[in-house]
Amino acid sequence: MKKKMVTVLLSAVMAMGLLAGCGSGDGNSSGDAEYTIGISQFAEHGSLDNCREGFIEGLKEEGIEEGKNLKIEYKNAAADQGTTKQISDAFVSDKVDLICGIATPSAQASFNSALNADIPVIYTAVTDPVAAKLADEDGTPVGEVTGTSDELPIKEQLEMIRQILPDAKKIGILYTTSEANSVSALETYKELAGDYDFEIVEKGVTQTADISLATEELLSEVDCLTNLTDNTVVNSLATILDKANAQNIPVFGSEIEQVKLGCVAAEGLDYIELGKQTGKMAAQVLKGEKKASEMNYETISEPGLYVNTKAAENLGITLDESLVSQAVESFDEISAS
């Protein structure tokens, strides 16, 4: 009788072991696979939040859903460069299946931490992956890292500003000197500005505390401001808008959330869609369909025009009806920041 009971118990233990092996979450299983993703977001603001929301939605559309076969570890660096490394090191220590880096500093830190850990990194909202040393000149990944770029449609932005402000001469740009994406975008602005009879006046900052004074200095020299997707600057957009509005100087955004908050207009990106595109790329890696190193980074090919008629009205600017009619979305109120 005892011998029979021991045999039954051994069989049960072996069966449990086999079941545990099927759900190992190594990223190559399908169906019942359990995946753990670490999401490292550089700062908390609308565009990056939208990236995260879209990323999770893109995974879900590919059958990888939180609460079913996906666990997400989310951490925000609060725009602190040093914290990004702590976050990515923690994800590597936790042996997550994949890290998603949202914005250039988080993407760079994630790749550096995961470099020797056999953990793929998928990034989003990286303006210039080549300048960030995440991709080679031909777009190929430098390792197990790929994702999506939010490269700004700068030519279209300059055309739009010229249409709205036909007499403007000087455009001011605030940027963070340590953000590779901002430095790259600024150089493109300077290269193209002359084609539209503009001069770019730049003002670099190193931290949030610099924003207020830098904004005041810049506003004294320019006809308008245009934003990059600079995380430190966007985090302080409310301050910038307050100071610009007090001097009746228009501010142009780089994406939809900035326009909602009071920028006059933007030729920008839909960050939810960018995030979805990134999530679908991550799903391919998790399912073992492709390695990150086998996928060049991607961009959204068509920018969208967003306008805020209320912000324009407050500044005494009349937006041409033909321009407003072209907008993907227009807003007649200013959202609270």
Buried (B, 14 or more C-beta within 10 A) or exposed (E): EEEEEEEEEEEEEEEEEEEEEEEEBEBEBEEEBBBBBBBBBBBBBBBBBBBBBBBBBBBBEBBBBEEEBBBBBBBBBEBBBEBBBBBBBBBBEEEBBBBBBBBBBBBBBBBBBBBEBEBBBBBBBBBBBBBBBBBEEEBEBBBBBBBBBBBBBBBBBBBBBBBBBEEBEBBBBBBBEBBBBBBBBBEBBBEBBEEBEBBBBBBBBEEBEBBBEBBBEBBEEBBBBBBBBBBBBBBBBEBBBEBBBEEEBBBBBBBBBBBBBBBBBBBBBBBBBBBBBBBBBBBBBBBEEBEBBEBEBBBBEEBBBBBBBBBBEBBEBEBEEEBBEEBEEBBEEBEEB
